[in-house]
Amino acid sequence: MAGKRSPTAHRTKEQMRAEGVNYGGTEEQKKNRAARNRARAAAEKAGKVSKGDGKDIDHKKMLKDGGSYALSNTRVESRHKNRGWNKK
């Protein structure tokens, strides 16, 4: 059935396609994802986080406000706290 939502989905397949089929595949998003992965790997190497620990790497100064992926601008936060704030 076209347009029917799954009980666990927030959007229909048509809505997701309308948002951009290849959003995550754009060059800009690939660079952003690679930078996030580097920040996480650096924190793992430093012993701050481990795989599957439920922690996120948070940026003290947000990237949209000119922050960087430097280790000095990152800190470990719980996934709930890092993703739970309201974007303004």
N, C-alpha and C positions, 0 to 999 in steps of 0.2 A: 504494500500500500504506500503510495507516494505521499509524503507529508506527515505520516504518522510517526509520533515520537516513541522511542523506547522508554520504558519506565525509569531507566537510569540515566538517560541522556537529557541534556538541557536544551539542545537544539536539534532540529531535523537535519537530515543529510543535505537537503536543499539549502538550508540556512548556512550550514558550514561551507558549502561550495561557494555561496554568494560572498562569504567573507574573504575568500581567496584560497584556491586549492593549493597553491604552492607557497604560501606565506613563509613557512619554515625553511623553504628551499632557496629563498632569495640570498644573494651574496651578503647583504647586510646582516641578515639573521644568522647565517652560517658563521660569520665573524663574531657576532655577539655570543653565540652558543659556544664557540671555541674558547673565547675569553672566559666565560663562566666555568667551563671545564678546567681551564688552566688554574683559575683561582681555587677551585675545589681540590685539584691535585696538589697545589702548593700547601694548602691547609692539611691535607692528608700526610704529606711528606713531613710537615712540621709536627705531626702528632696531635693536631687540634681536633680532627674529626676522623671517623672511620666509616667504611662502607656499611650502609644499613643502620646507622645510628639515629636516624630521624632528625638530624641537624641540617641547617642551611648555612651557607656562607652569606652573611649580610654585609652591606656596604655602609660604613659610617656616614659618608657623604654620598648621597644617591648619585647614580650615574647620570641621570637626567639633569642634575644640578652641577655637573662638572666633576664628579668623583671619578676615581680610577679603579682598576682591578688590582692595584698594588696590594701586597700583603699588609702594608701599614694601614690601608683603608678598609680592611675586612675584619670581621669578627664572627664568632660562631653564635648562632641563635637557634632556638628550637624552631622547627618547621611551622608550628602553630603561631608563634609570635612574629616570625618574619613575614609570613603570608597573611596575617590576620589584620593588619592595620588598614585603615581606609585611605585610598588614594584620593588626593585632593586636586 
